[in-house]
Amino acid sequence: MIALMDRRLPLPALLSQALVAFTIEFDNEFEHQTPHRTTNHGATAGSRGAPWLVSRVMWSNFLRSIDEEGTTTFRELQRRLQIPDKNLRNWLTRLSEWWGYLLIETAISGSPSKRMHSDARVVPTPGGRKALRVWQTLDEAIEKRWRKRIGEDVIDPLRESLSAIVRQTDVELLDSLPILGYGLFSRLPEGAQRAATDAATVSGLSLASLLSRVLLLFATEFERESELSLAISANVVRLIREEGTLVRDLPRLASVSKEGIATSVSFLVKRGYASPKSAAGWGKVLVLTSKGRQAQDTYLHLLWAIEESWGTRFGMQSVRGLRESLERLAVEPPTQKSPLWLGLEPYPEGWRASVPRPEGLPHYPLVLHRGGFPDGS
């Protein structure tokens, strides 16, 4: 029988905490090593012309598919990424015109062009090439840190359990979570195919890629049964008490950005899952409607139903081993004794050093178009 009131953290929350912690540590190191600019937190010395700072997801899902030498064409990149033409053009616009990692060159003149013909070359800028060289070292570097800080007796069983699940999946999964779409749903790549994953391929995946694949698999299974995304359910609906919850408290409670909460709340209100009520002197209180309370019950039920089904599908030993390994890493506010927390201290010059430290980690990554940061920043 599924324990709806189980006090343990649900499996996707455990996966999320580990993945978000890894990504923040990865991003902090990238920021430290790479010239960059930001919107609100200044720029590094000598960063004139340097790219805008973005998170690991932009590297993993887009930029690592581009040759440093600038030989990748639009057609070849679309084949590698398997995303629709319009989506690819939008992302290349962001990565070139907005963020400064790429140039789009016509095949005829070799000059920059806003027109993206299928034979146009996608060329890293000087700052983009520097970023690519740093990025490609960091998955391995952060995993080595974790082995030293947390212990191989935790990381090896974690990798083994994640790998056992990934080897048994029969659809293509991403090595990083996708950018969340409308309603903050996690979508598999368009046209994702059934594909066997051999042991050699899985053994070569980074820890962050394994975590991402398993979490994405859970999210897509959840969202086939739920009208709300796992991101909104885990980061907002979960936190709404019977009497309502102050909207201004949600970013702190969820450990995600105000922008991410605003997007989630807007969706819930427009779709009739919640209603904002005035609280004199306290701003707005978000109250779930009957439809919202049903969605909250569905969230709680599905979390444990899917985990239970995974035991049958992937093997009880693998799923139980995964949970046990992740529970050794779990963040438990307000004590913050988790070994994950020890790696989240930003460099003094980093942008995270200038903002309030979060009280916890998200129960699902809020990966937005703003730069792909795992907490929606």
Secondary structure, 3 states (H helix, E strand, C coil): CCCCCCCCCCHHHHHHHHHHHHHHHHHHHHHHHCCCECCCCCECCCCCCCCECCCHHHHHHCHHHCCCCCCCEHHHHHHHHCCCHHHHHHHHHHHHHHCCCEEEECCCCCCECCCCCCCCEEEECHHHHHHHHHHHHHHHHHHHHHHHHCCHHHHHHHHHHHHHHHHCCCECCCCCCCCCCHHHCCCCCCCCCECCCCHHHHHCCCHHHHHHHHHHHHHHHHHHHCCCCHHHHHHCHHHCCCCCEEHHHHHHHHCCCHHHHHHHHHHHHHCCCEEEEEECCCEEEEEECHHHHHHHHHHHHHHHHHHHHHHHHHCHHHHHHHHHHHHCCCCCCCCCCCCCHHHCCCCCCCHHHHCCCCCCCCCCCECCCCCCCCECC
